[in-house]
Amino acid sequence: MIENIPSNDNILQRWWHGNPERFTWVVILASFAMFVVLLFAIPAGINYTLRYFPASQTAEFIPAENSVFFLTPPKAAEQIAITAERKIGEGDVIAATSDAAQGVLSLINDEEPPTEQVVGSVHIYAGTKLAITHLSRPFFERWSSEPYRVALRLDSGQARVFTNSGNARPLAVELSTPHGSVELASGSYQISVEESRTNVTVIDGRARLIHAKEQTITVGAGQRAWMSDNDLLEEVASATQNLITNGDFSPPALSDWTPSKTAEPNVVLGNVYFQEREGRRVAYFLRQDVENQHNEVAISQVIDKRVDIYNSLFLQMDVNILFHNLPGAGFLNTEFPLRVEVNYTDQYGKDLNWGYGFYYRDPEPPGPTEISQELGEQVPQAQWYTYRSPNLIALLDQQGTRPSRINSIRIYASGWNYQSMVSQVYLYAE
């Protein structure tokens, strides 16, 4: 005999007719609970969307003159040669092959088109392979305080990263390597990847290294650290001494650098400004006035350190010549739109100068029509160029004037009208 099994509808009807008040309260409480959930969930969802919803960004890559890079777009089988300025997006891979290659990846703030502001940059060199894995900003920029987010992968080679966004939206950069990842705060960094290890040098700022096996370490300004294939993660003090104070022009730069100006009477002088430009701190030399009037603007720093015990001395600086209307190095072969001088005392007690200049406009008559490579070099216009000197101790020793003490350094712009910038100035003694 088969028993009749009551259906769910019959049970619900009996329960409803048996106690309708209870059922009504259940419905009311369930509705109220749903109302409370929606009351908090909807604003929270809207707030989350306004704050975190991303908008994709692009970057701009500029190779230095005579530098060849290769670009591999996402899912592409063939590489594209890059010899001029180009937009770069997520998934692109840039590789440098030529021995003297230099290029700059500029991270752009385009929140207020048509104007664009460079809020950070990555400089890459020969033998470097860099992948751009993420580029984004908040989609609702007016309602979000989240930073621009940039994720990079450095497979090999060297990169210098600048993350000083100035007054713009903060910039958060994460760089991964075969041995782990590095989170970079506002500052400047040098990172190199070898087969067996990743080296991180913090020039300014703070870096958090996260090893592939989850070990972490935080490295401050003036320190170095490395990650290897093993689970070892060690911090090491720099064996190299930088003789220059505040070579990245951190405020207040005037406490470490002394400006000066030179010109004939009644000649309008130029100026030098310490400011944030293109994701870095710079000394910006500017003069725009009457032509054919010689003037000079300089910044200098007293060093007064002995270098007898060192075997090598290297000057490194980033230069950018935006404009100069006096061709070449002018009539005196020293009127560069940007030039550096190191004053030193040699082993015989004689005070001497070593200097080197930069320009982009070819020399023209009636001035000298050729500039010796010992005096300076031609660089691309309006592009950052990293200069590293030869070993000055060996160079000057060959001339019979080996340095015994470095007295001071002077950086200046000279000529008629000019716009030039210098950044990241270091004088390394080893």
C-alpha positions as CSV (number, residue, x, y, z in Angstrom):
1,M,0.0,0.0,0.0
2,I,1.4,3.4,-1.1
3,E,1.0,6.2,1.5
4,N,0.2,9.6,0.3
5,I,3.1,11.9,1.0
6,P,2.1,15.5,1.5
7,S,3.7,18.0,-0.9
8,N,5.7,21.0,0.2
9,D,2.8,23.2,-0.9
10,N,0.5,21.4,1.5
11,I,2.9,21.6,4.4
12,L,3.3,25.4,3.7
13,Q,-0.4,25.8,3.6
14,R,-1.0,24.0,6.8
15,W,1.7,26.0,8.5
16,W,0.3,29.2,7.2
17,H,-3.3,28.4,8.2
18,G,-2.1,27.1,11.5
19,N,-0.1,30.1,12.6
20,P,-0.3,33.0,10.1
21,E,1.2,35.5,12.5
22,R,4.4,33.6,12.8
23,F,4.7,33.4,9.0
24,T,4.1,37.1,8.7
25,W,6.9,37.9,11.1
26,V,9.3,35.6,9.3
27,V,8.6,37.4,6.0
28,I,9.0,40.8,7.7
29,L,12.3,39.9,9.4
30,A,13.7,38.4,6.3
31,S,12.7,41.5,4.3
32,F,14.3,43.7,6.9
33,A,17.5,41.7,6.9
34,M,17.6,41.9,3.1
35,F,17.0,45.7,3.4
36,V,19.9,46.1,5.9
37,V,22.2,44.0,3.7
38,L,21.4,46.1,0.6
39,L,21.6,49.3,2.7
40,F,25.3,48.7,3.4
41,A,26.2,46.6,0.3
42,I,25.1,49.0,-2.3
43,P,27.0,52.1,-1.0
44,A,30.0,49.9,-0.2
45,G,29.9,48.5,-3.8
46,I,29.6,52.0,-5.2
47,N,32.4,53.3,-3.0
48,Y,34.6,50.3,-4.0
49,T,33.9,50.9,-7.7
50,L,34.6,54.6,-7.5
51,R,37.9,54.0,-5.6
52,Y,39.4,50.9,-7.3
53,F,37.9,50.5,-10.8
54,P,40.9,50.9,-13.1
55,A,41.4,52.7,-16.4
56,S,44.2,51.4,-18.6
57,Q,47.1,53.7,-19.3
58,T,49.9,53.9,-21.9
59,A,53.5,54.9,-21.5
60,E,55.9,56.6,-23.9
61,F,59.3,55.1,-24.9
62,I,62.0,57.3,-26.3
63,P,65.3,55.6,-27.4
64,A,68.4,57.7,-27.4
65,E,70.0,58.7,-30.8
66,N,71.7,55.8,-32.6
67,S,70.1,53.3,-30.1
68,V,68.1,50.4,-31.4
69,F,65.5,48.6,-29.3
70,F,63.1,45.8,-30.1
71,L,59.4,45.7,-29.1
72,T,57.4,42.5,-28.8
73,P,53.7,43.3,-28.5
74,P,51.3,40.9,-26.7
75,K,50.7,37.6,-28.5
76,A,53.0,38.7,-31.4
77,A,55.4,36.3,-33.0
78,E,57.7,39.0,-34.5
79,Q,59.7,41.8,-32.9
80,I,59.4,45.4,-34.1
81,A,62.5,47.6,-34.2
82,I,62.2,50.9,-32.3
83,T,64.3,53.9,-33.3
84,A,61.9,56.7,-32.5
85,E,59.4,57.7,-29.9
86,R,56.6,55.2,-29.5
87,K,53.5,54.5,-27.2
88,I,53.8,51.5,-25.0
89,G,51.0,49.5,-23.4
90,E,50.4,46.5,-21.1
91,G,52.0,43.3,-22.3
92,D,54.7,45.0,-24.4
93,V,58.2,43.7,-24.0
94,I,61.2,46.0,-24.7
95,A,64.7,44.6,-25.4
96,A,68.0,46.4,-25.9
97,T,70.6,44.8,-28.0
98,S,73.2,47.3,-29.1
99,D,76.2,47.9,-26.8
100,A,75.6,51.6,-26.3
101,A,71.8,51.6,-26.1
102,Q,69.9,53.9,-23.8
103,G,66.2,54.5,-23.7
104,V,63.6,56.1,-21.4
105,L,60.1,54.8,-20.6
106,S,58.1,57.7,-19.4
107,L,55.1,57.1,-17.2
108,I,52.4,59.6,-18.2
109,N,49.6,61.3,-16.2
110,D,46.8,62.1,-18.7
111,E,44.0,62.8,-16.2
112,E,43.5,66.3,-17.7
113,P,43.9,66.0,-21.4
114,P,45.2,67.4,-23.7
115,T,48.0,68.1,-21.2
116,E,50.3,65.2,-20.1
117,Q,52.7,65.1,-17.2
118,V,55.5,62.6,-16.7
119,V,55.2,61.3,-13.1
120,G,57.9,58.7,-13.3
121,S,60.4,57.1,-15.6
122,V,62.4,53.9,-16.2
123,H,65.8,54.2,-17.9
124,I,67.1,51.0,-19.6
125,Y,70.4,50.2,-21.1
126,A,72.2,47.6,-23.3
127,G,71.4,44.0,-22.6
128,T,68.1,44.8,-20.8
129,K,64.8,43.0,-21.3
130,L,61.8,44.8,-19.7
131,A,58.1,43.8,-19.8
132,I,55.2,46.1,-18.9
133,T,52.7,43.9,-17.2
134,H,50.3,46.5,-15.8
135,L,49.6,50.2,-16.3
136,S,46.5,51.8,-14.8
137,R,45.0,54.7,-13.0
138,P,41.6,55.1,-11.2
139,F,38.8,55.4,-13.7
140,F,36.9,57.8,-11.4
141,E,39.9,60.0,-10.7
142,R,37.9,62.7,-9.0
143,W,36.6,60.4,-6.3
144,S,39.6,58.1,-5.8
145,S,42.9,58.7,-4.0
146,E,44.4,55.5,-5.2
147,P,47.8,55.8,-7.0
148,Y,48.8,55.1,-10.5
149,R,49.8,51.5,-10.5
150,V,52.7,50.2,-12.6
151,A,53.9,46.6,-12.7
152,L,57.1,45.8,-14.6
153,R,59.2,42.6,-15.1
154,L,62.9,43.0,-15.5
155,D,64.2,39.7,-16.9
156,S,67.8,40.8,-17.5
157,G,70.0,43.9,-17.6
158,Q,69.9,47.2,-15.8
159,A,67.2,49.8,-15.1
160,R,67.1,53.0,-13.2
161,V,63.7,53.8,-11.8
162,F,62.4,57.3,-10.8
163,T,59.1,57.4,-9.0
164,N,58.9,61.0,-7.7
165,S,55.4,62.1,-8.9
166,G,55.6,65.6,-7.4
167,N,52.1,67.1,-6.8
168,A,50.4,64.7,-9.1
169,R,48.7,61.5,-8.1
170,P,51.1,59.1,-6.2
171,L,52.8,56.5,-8.3
172,A,53.1,52.9,-7.0
173,V,55.6,50.7,-8.9
174,E,56.2,47.0,-8.4
175,L,59.1,45.4,-10.3
176,S,59.5,41.7,-10.5
177,T,62.6,39.7,-11.4
178,P,63.5,36.0,-11.7
179,H,64.4,36.1,-8.0
180,G,61.4,38.0,-6.5
181,S,59.8,41.4,-6.6
182,V,60.6,44.9,-5.4
183,E,58.0,47.5,-4.2
184,L,59.3,51.0,-4.8
185,A,58.2,54.1,-2.8
186,S,58.8,57.6,-4.0
187,G,62.5,58.0,-4.9
188,S,65.2,56.8,-7.3
189,Y,66.6,53.3,-7.6
190,Q,69.2,51.3,-9.6
191,I,68.3,47.6,-10.3
192,S,70.3,45.0,-12.1
193,V,69.4,41.4,-12.9
194,E,72.1,38.8,-13.4
195,E,71.6,35.1,-13.9
196,S,72.2,34.3,-10.3
197,R,70.9,37.3,-8.4
198,T,69.1,40.6,-8.4
199,N,70.9,43.7,-7.1
200,V,68.9,46.7,-5.7
201,T,70.5,50.1,-4.8
202,V,68.4,52.7,-3.2
203,I,69.6,56.2,-4.1
204,D,66.7,58.0,-2.5
205,G,63.5,56.6,-1.0
206,R,62.7,53.1,0.3
207,A,62.4,49.7,-1.4
208,R,60.7,46.5,-0.1
209,L,62.3,43.3,-1.5
210,I,60.1,40.2,-1.5
211,H,62.0,37.0,-2.2
212,A,60.3,34.2,-4.2
213,K,60.3,32.2,-1.0
214,E,58.4,35.0,0.8
215,Q,61.3,36.5,2.7
216,T,61.2,40.3,2.9
217,I,63.5,43.1,3.7
218,T,63.2,46.9,3.6
219,V,66.1,48.9,2.2
220,G,66.6,52.7,2.8
221,A,68.4,55.4,1.0
222,G,72.1,54.8,0.5
223,Q,71.8,51.0,1.0
224,R,72.0,48.0,-1.3
225,A,70.5,44.5,-1.1
226,W,70.4,41.4,-3.3
227,M,68.2,38.4,-3.9
228,S,69.6,35.1,-5.2
229,D,68.0,31.8,-6.3
230,N,68.4,30.5,-2.7
231,D,66.3,31.7,0.2
232,L,69.0,34.1,1.3
233,L,68.2,37.7,1.3
234,E,71.0,40.0,2.7
235,E,71.4,43.7,3.1
236,V,74.9,44.9,2.3
237,A,76.5,48.3,2.9
238,S,77.8,50.1,-0.1
239,A,81.6,49.8,-0.7
240,T,81.4,52.9,-2.9
241,Q,81.6,56.3,-1.4
242,N,79.6,59.1,-3.1
243,L,81.5,62.4,-2.5
244,I,78.6,64.6,-3.4
245,T,75.9,65.6,-1.0
246,N,72.3,65.7,-2.3
247,G,73.1,64.9,-5.9
248,D,69.3,64.3,-6.5
249,F,68.5,67.9,-5.4
250,S,66.1,66.9,-2.6
251,P,64.6,70.0,-0.9
252,P,66.0,72.1,0.5
253,A,68.6,71.9,-2.2
254,L,69.9,75.4,-1.5
255,S,71.4,74.1,1.8
256,D,73.8,71.9,-0.2
257,W,74.2,73.8,-3.5
258,T,75.2,77.4,-4.0
259,P,73.8,79.3,-7.0
260,S,75.9,82.0,-8.8
261,K,75.5,84.2,-11.9
262,T,77.9,86.0,-14.1
263,A,77.3,88.5,-16.9
264,E,78.5,91.9,-18.2
265,P,76.7,95.0,-16.8
266,N,73.1,95.6,-18.1
267,V,72.9,92.0,-19.3
268,V,69.8,90.1,-18.2
269,L,70.8,87.1,-16.2
270,G,69.4,83.6,-16.4
271,N,68.2,81.6,-13.4
272,V,68.4,78.1,-11.9
273,Y,65.5,76.4,-10.3
274,F,65.3,73.3,-8.1
275,Q,62.0,71.5,-9.0
276,E,60.2,68.4,-9.8
277,R,60.1,67.6,-13.5
278,E,59.4,64.3,-15.4
279,G,59.2,62.2,-12.3
280,R,62.5,63.4,-10.8
281,R,64.1,66.3,-9.0
282,V,66.3,68.5,-11.2
283,A,68.3,71.6,-11.4
284,Y,66.7,73.6,-14.2
285,F,68.8,76.3,-15.9
286,L,66.8,78.9,-17.9
287,R,67.5,82.1,-19.8
288,Q,65.2,83.5,-22.4
289,D,65.9,87.1,-23.3
290,V,68.0,89.3,-25.6
291,E,70.3,87.2,-27.8
292,N,74.0,87.8,-28.4
293,Q,74.6,88.5,-24.7
294,H,76.9,86.2,-22.8
295,N,75.8,85.1,-19.4
296,E,76.4,82.2,-17.0
297,V,74.4,80.5,-14.3
298,A,76.0,77.9,-12.0
299,I,75.5,75.8,-8.9
300,S,78.4,74.6,-6.9
301,Q,79.2,72.5,-3.9
302,V,82.3,72.3,-1.7
303,I,83.5,68.7,-1.3
304,D,87.0,69.0,0.3
305,K,87.7,65.2,0.5
306,R,91.0,63.4,0.0
307,V,91.0,60.7,-2.6
308,D,94.6,59.4,-2.2
309,I,93.5,56.0,-1.1
310,Y,91.1,55.4,-4.0
311,N,91.9,53.7,-7.3
312,S,89.0,55.0,-9.2
313,L,86.8,58.1,-9.4
314,F,83.7,58.3,-11.7
315,L,81.3,61.1,-12.3
316,Q,77.8,60.1,-13.2
317,M,75.0,62.5,-14.1
318,D,71.8,62.7,-16.1
319,V,71.5,65.6,-18.5
320,N,68.7,67.0,-20.7
321,I,69.4,69.8,-23.1
322,L,66.0,71.4,-24.2
323,F,67.3,74.4,-26.1
324,H,70.3,76.6,-26.8
325,N,70.8,79.2,-29.5
326,L,74.6,79.6,-29.3
327,P,75.9,76.8,-31.5
328,G,78.2,74.1,-30.1
329,A,80.3,75.3,-27.2
330,G,80.2,79.0,-28.3
331,F,83.2,81.1,-29.2
332,L,85.3,80.1,-26.1
333,N,84.7,76.3,-26.4
334,T,83.3,76.4,-22.8
335,E,79.9,78.1,-23.5
336,F,77.9,74.9,-23.2
337,P,74.2,74.9,-22.3
338,L,75.3,72.5,-19.6
339,R,78.8,71.8,-18.3
340,V,80.4,70.3,-15.2
341,E,83.7,71.2,-13.6
342,V,85.5,69.3,-10.9
343,N,88.1,71.3,-9.0
344,Y,90.9,69.3,-7.5
345,T,94.4,69.5,-6.0
346,D,96.9,67.2,-7.6
347,Q,99.8,65.3,-5.9
348,Y,102.1,68.3,-6.3
349,G,99.7,70.7,-4.5
350,K,98.5,72.5,-7.6
351,D,94.8,73.4,-7.9
352,L,93.3,72.3,-11.3
353,N,90.0,71.8,-13.1
354,W,88.6,69.0,-15.1
355,G,85.5,69.8,-17.1
356,Y,83.1,68.3,-19.6
357,G,80.2,69.8,-21.5
358,F,77.0,68.8,-23.4
359,Y,75.2,70.4,-26.4
360,Y,72.9,69.3,-29.3
361,R,73.3,72.1,-31.8
362,D,76.2,71.7,-34.2
363,P,79.1,74.2,-34.0
364,E,79.0,77.0,-36.7
365,P,81.5,79.7,-37.8
366,P,82.7,82.2,-36.7
367,G,83.3,80.1,-33.6
368,P,85.1,76.7,-33.5
369,T,83.6,74.3,-36.0
370,E,84.6,71.2,-34.1
371,I,84.5,70.2,-30.4
372,S,87.1,67.8,-29.1
373,Q,85.7,64.7,-27.5
374,E,87.9,65.6,-24.5
375,L,85.9,68.8,-24.0
376,G,82.3,67.6,-24.4
377,E,79.8,65.6,-26.5
378,Q,76.7,66.0,-28.6
379,V,73.5,64.6,-27.0
380,P,70.0,64.2,-28.3
381,Q,67.7,67.3,-27.9
382,A,65.1,67.1,-25.1
383,Q,66.0,63.6,-24.0
384,W,67.5,62.4,-20.8
385,Y,71.0,61.1,-21.3
386,T,73.1,59.3,-18.7
387,Y,76.8,60.3,-18.7
388,R,79.4,58.3,-16.9
389,S,83.0,59.7,-17.1
390,P,86.1,57.6,-17.5
391,N,88.1,56.8,-14.4
392,L,89.2,60.3,-13.5
393,I,92.1,59.2,-11.3
394,A,93.6,57.1,-14.1
395,L,92.8,59.8,-16.7
396,L,94.4,62.6,-14.8
397,D,97.3,60.4,-13.6
398,Q,98.2,59.8,-17.3
399,Q,98.4,63.6,-17.7
400,G,100.7,63.8,-14.7
401,T,98.1,65.5,-12.4
402,R,96.8,62.7,-10.3
403,P,94.1,64.1,-7.8
404,S,95.0,64.1,-4.2
405,R,91.9,66.0,-3.0
406,I,88.6,66.9,-4.6
407,N,87.8,70.5,-3.6
408,S,84.5,71.3,-5.3
409,I,82.1,70.6,-8.1
410,R,80.5,73.2,-10.3
411,I,77.6,72.7,-12.8
412,Y,76.7,75.6,-15.1
413,A,74.8,76.8,-18.2
414,S,76.5,79.3,-20.4
415,G,76.0,81.2,-23.7
416,W,73.0,83.3,-24.8
417,N,69.6,81.7,-24.3
418,Y,69.3,78.1,-23.0
419,Q,67.1,75.6,-21.2
420,S,68.8,72.6,-19.7
421,M,68.4,70.2,-16.8
422,V,70.7,68.0,-14.7
423,S,69.7,65.3,-12.3
424,Q,71.2,62.4,-10.2
425,V,74.7,63.8,-9.9
426,Y,77.2,61.4,-8.3
427,L,81.0,61.3,-7.8
428,Y,81.8,57.7,-6.9
429,A,85.2,56.9,-5.2
430,E,86.2,53.3,-5.0
